[in-house]
Amino acid sequence: MCGIVGYIGDEEATPVLVNALKKLEYRGYDSAGIAVLGSGSEGQGDGEKRSLVVRKAKGALKNLEQRIATEIIRGTMGIGHTRWATHGEPSDVNSHPHTNVSGKIAVVHNGIIENHAKLKEWLKESGVAFKSQTDTEVVAHLVDHFYQGDLFEAVRATLDKIEGAYALAFLCENEPERIIAVRKDAPLVIGAGKGEYLIASDVTPLLEYTRDVYYLNDGEIAVLYRDRVEFFDREGHPLTKETTRVEWDVSAAEKGGFEHFMLKEIHEQPKALADTLRARIKTYAAKTINLEEIGFDASWAQAHRVVISACGTAWHAGVVGKYALEHFARIPVDVDVASEFRYRDPIYDPKDIFIIISQSGETADTLAAMRMARKSGARIIAITNVVGSTLAREADLVMYTWAGPEIAVASTKAFTTQLMCVYLIALKFGHLRKVIDDAELAANIDALEALPALAEQLLGKKDDIQRFAARQFNKTKAFFMGRLFDYAVSLESALKLKEIAYTHSEAFAAGELKHGPIALVDESTLVVAICTQSALFDKMDSNIKEVKARGATVLVITWEDEKYFDATADEVFRIPRTLDALSPMLSVIPSQLYAYYCSVMRGNDPDKPRNLAKSVTVE
Ligand code: AGP
């Protein structure tokens, strides 16, 4: 949801900023821009006196790159932005950086200034002329309003006025030695290089320059110089902060020979699943699951209920979690999308266990749900992929998915590893509650350990899905249906197809179709029936016959050795066999591939689907 970057050092800032923005483009790609303190080719700056030069362009970053290739800016400090539009259409003028009237103060912003309308009126009354429709422009004018020769104090005074969520970075022509950055409810990381400091919305753009980073907390202010960075609280008191060493492999954030990040990330699932599992399986007398990281001990037996909250794909992982926890641990589970949970006056019990799931750990609604749940005194477990994210830092206990950086907007490996985490919790909990005995636990652990190799086998058959997509990608309507775990996977499958192929797709509990949605089924409909729950095959078979009778084309996704649906389905895609209750970690993969191939065949960019952003840090 917008990416911001900044650089101060001895290198030319423009290529560093553009390079960093490339790594953040997944956060928004409606427009991009940079502001550099230096000299522009059109004559701003005379080589001695440096002036603030801004370049912006609507659309993808490559448009900005084309502009700066001819309109060169020289200078060794600057800030940059890639936008996901919230206030004002995508356009050159609404692109960041925004400047004050004189063009001497520039700001980039990720988030929303909620009281911008009131501030805008107030500033207009004092004669300020606004250029854009954005909420951000008020910040530039406010800093100007308070500026009396000290950018730091002007920023602090501005923070007293603004409400909402923000990561902001400022540059001022009169202060060519420093960049100022602040955050509240939006991510911001500072990279500490040798003789250079950088700012970014996440760590990936920093890895080329440094592995030592500072995570800024809400309300903290960073002042970056070429040779040091200083931290302050909102009142201006100095703070001491430690760097964190990032161990991510740089190549993990590159495409590695794949055409798109999404395809690469789909293929990384066997390794990601193995990584998620590895640290958690221990062999003492027998194999067991170790969840010390989330404080799993006998006291969990007192829990009355598990509550899961998340958004989008992570919520779908929560739906699988409900089925898994109820099945393996026989404990009641409530699962809710975070944007509903936070406003629906939920009933708390201090003995509840809250599981909050988020790939990025920065989703605004999910963080709000977590903060509400905390007040209830319940135990908060975060499942996240991003070390150092706000969720990871604020939750009581964290279980990392260890999927590695997920760049494509449509989540794939983050989902399957989130599933692995909820299964580990469900099995451990079931054993503690004596719902499953040692032998059953061991059998499930064996099955989990076999999954990475099975996922690899399944990916080996991706051409079958590609061929099917080649025949179906123009379908305008696709329904996914299933029962129990297969219903949860249908939800995720339909979302994938919506997100990147822009196909109208819906998910249904298969038994629910005849209560209304079947009215939509006709010859133009593709129905994907996910059939891994053996006890319900006859029910699924009836549902398939019902939609076929209305003209639908039916793809069945089922076990490799299963013949049940051969007579009814138009096509069967077979996945390697695992236990029925563990099926989601495999059965979702064909849908990920199908969505990917349809997206490419329809001429879309699966990594950067229209209107979306990877991390939704606004409500
Ligand atoms: C996944 O494909 C989506 N892009 C989206 O639904 C995502 O899962 C959701 O925004 C939650 O993100 P999070 O996991 O980073 O909190």
Boltz pocket constraint, residues with backbone or C-beta under 6 A from the ligand:
constraints:
  - pocket:
      binder: B
      contacts: [[A, 311], [A, 312], [A, 313], [A, 314], [A, 357], [A, 358], [A, 359], [A, 360], [A, 361], [A, 362], [A, 363], [A, 366], [A, 409], [A, 410], [A, 411], [A, 412], [A, 499], [A, 613], [A, 614], [A, 615], [A, 616]]
      max_distance: 6.0
